[in-house]
Amino acid sequence: MSTNIRFKALLVVAAVQAFTVAHAAGMTKAEYAGQKTRISEVYKADKAACAAMAGNAKDVCLEEGKAKEKVALAELEYSFSAKPGDRHKLAVAKAEAAYAVAKEKCDDKSGNAKDICVKEAKAAEAKALADAKMSEEIGEAKKDAATEKSEADYKVQIEKCDALAGDAKASCISAAKTKFGKY
């Protein structure tokens, strides 16, 4: 990817990432709906700003507006829910948005230069999607590891309880079950 295109792509990504959204802490459904409306209004304003342009510059401007909206909505959803799945959707939205903009910018070129530009854009998207998938898998692996650690600690605690007798043993087992969620 040429330095100029890479620089522009990074600017778009930075602008999209800088798009502010409310944080999950204490966001009500009304605030969520308000943010969603604001994102829609910003998109409409961005789209209107593109109307004065012509040709591929207009197409790029429109694609940047769509990308900004798509990422902002994904950020809003993640901010509202704080779910790992929504974090993954945000990473995918960023990758797809950056690809769509980069691909549209390639339309200014022709022949082999255009083909190379499109391949570079596709490669950047593939890398970003792979990173998103890897992050998701790492998160799942961490969750699995935490479960395994907890299970091991539970078994140790139960073994310690086996050394006791009577009510002390029953109380110890009950406490271990409560502590490790083994009702």
C-alpha positions in Angstrom: 0.0 0.0 0.0 1.5 3.3 -0.9 2.4 5.7 1.9 -0.2 8.2 0.9 -3.0 5.7 0.8 -1.8 4.1 4.1 -1.7 7.5 5.7 -5.2 8.3 4.5 -6.5 4.9 5.7 -4.9 5.5 9.1 -6.5 9.0 9.3 -9.9 7.5 8.5 -9.4 4.8 11.1 -8.2 7.3 13.7 -11.2 9.6 13.0 -13.6 6.7 13.3 -12.0 5.5 16.5 -12.1 9.1 17.9 -15.8 9.2 17.3 -17.1 9.7 20.8 -19.8 7.6 22.4 -21.2 7.4 25.9 -19.6 4.9 28.3 -21.4 1.9 29.5 -21.3 3.0 33.1 -24.8 4.1 33.9 -26.0 4.5 30.3 -29.8 4.3 30.3 -31.9 3.1 27.4 -32.9 6.7 26.8 -29.3 7.8 26.6 -28.5 4.9 24.3 -31.4 5.9 22.0 -30.2 9.5 22.1 -26.7 8.5 21.1 -28.1 6.4 18.3 -30.1 9.4 17.1 -27.0 11.6 17.3 -25.0 9.1 15.2 -27.8 9.1 12.6 -27.8 12.9 12.5 -24.0 13.1 12.2 -24.2 10.6 9.3 -26.9 12.7 7.5 -24.7 15.8 8.0 -21.7 14.0 6.6 -23.7 12.7 3.7 -25.0 16.2 3.0 -21.4 17.5 3.0 -20.6 15.1 0.3 -23.3 16.4 -2.0 -21.1 19.2 -3.3 -18.5 16.8 -4.5 -18.4 14.9 -7.7 -17.0 11.7 -9.1 -14.9 9.3 -7.0 -14.2 12.0 -4.4 -18.0 12.0 -3.7 -18.0 8.2 -3.5 -15.1 8.2 -1.1 -16.7 10.9 1.0 -20.0 8.9 1.2 -18.1 5.7 2.0 -16.2 7.4 4.8 -19.5 8.7 6.2 -21.0 5.2 6.1 -17.9 3.7 7.7 -17.9 6.3 10.5 -21.6 5.6 11.2 -21.1 1.8 11.2 -18.2 1.9 13.6 -20.0 4.5 15.8 -23.0 2.2 16.1 -20.8 -0.8 16.9 -19.0 1.3 19.5 -22.3 2.4 21.0 -23.6 -1.1 21.2 -20.4 -2.3 22.9 -20.4 0.7 25.3 -24.0 -0.1 26.2 -23.7 -3.9 26.6 -20.0 -4.4 27.4 -20.3 -7.9 26.0 -17.3 -9.7 24.5 -19.4 -10.5 21.5 -20.1 -6.9 20.9 -16.4 -6.1 21.3 -15.7 -8.6 18.5 -18.5 -7.0 16.3 -16.8 -3.7 16.9 -13.4 -5.0 15.7 -15.1 -6.5 12.6 -17.0 -3.3 11.9 -13.7 -1.3 12.0 -12.0 -3.8 9.7 -14.9 -3.8 7.2 -15.3 0.0 7.3 -11.6 0.6 6.7 -11.7 -1.9 3.8 -14.7 -0.3 2.2 -13.1 3.1 2.3 -9.7 1.9 1.1 -11.4 0.0 -1.8 -13.4 3.0 -2.8 -10.2 5.1 -2.9 -8.7 2.5 -5.2 -11.2 3.5 -7.9 -9.1 6.6 -8.6 -6.5 4.2 -10.1 -6.6 2.0 -13.1 -5.0 -1.1 -14.4 -2.4 -2.9 -12.3 -2.1 -0.1 -9.8 -5.8 -0.4 -9.0 -5.5 -4.2 -8.7 -2.6 -3.8 -6.3 -4.5 -1.2 -4.3 -7.5 -3.5 -4.0 -5.4 -6.5 -3.0 -3.6 -4.3 -0.4 -6.9 -3.2 1.0 -8.2 -6.7 1.1 -5.0 -7.9 2.8 -5.4 -5.2 5.5 -9.0 -6.2 6.1 -8.0 -9.9 6.3 -5.3 -9.1 8.9 -7.7 -7.0 10.9 -10.4 -9.7 10.9 -7.8 -12.3 11.9 -6.7 -10.1 14.8 -10.4 -9.7 15.8 -10.8 -13.5 15.7 -7.6 -14.1 17.7 -8.7 -11.6 20.3 -12.0 -13.4 20.7 -10.3 -16.8 20.9 -7.9 -15.4 23.5 -10.8 -14.2 25.5 -12.5 -17.6 25.4 -9.2 -19.3 26.3 -8.8 -17.0 29.4 -12.4 -17.8 30.4 -11.7 -21.5 30.0 -8.5 -21.2 32.0 -10.3 -19.3 34.8 -12.9 -22.1 35.0 -10.2 -24.8 35.1 -8.4 -22.9 37.9 -11.5 -22.5 39.9 -12.4 -26.2 39.5 -8.9 -27.2 40.7 -9.2 -24.9 43.7 -12.6 -26.4 44.5 -11.1 -29.9 44.4 -8.3 -28.8 46.7 -10.8 -27.3 49.1 -13.0 -30.4 49.1 -9.9 -32.5 49.8 -9.1 -30.3 52.8 -12.7 -30.8 54.0 -12.2 -34.6 53.9 -9.7 -34.3 56.7 -12.5 -33.0 59.0 -15.4 -35.0 60.5 -19.0 -34.5 61.3 -20.5 -31.0 61.3 -17.1 -29.4 60.6 -16.8 -31.4 57.5 -20.4 -30.7 56.3 -19.9 -27.0 57.1 -16.5 -27.0 55.2 -18.1 -28.7 52.1 -21.1 -26.3 52.2 -18.7 -23.3 52.4 -16.6 -24.7 49.5 -19.7 -25.3 47.4 -20.9 -21.7 48.1 -17.5 -20.2 47.4 -17.1 -22.0 44.0 -20.7 -21.9 42.9 -21.3 -25.7 43.2 -24.8 -25.6 44.8 
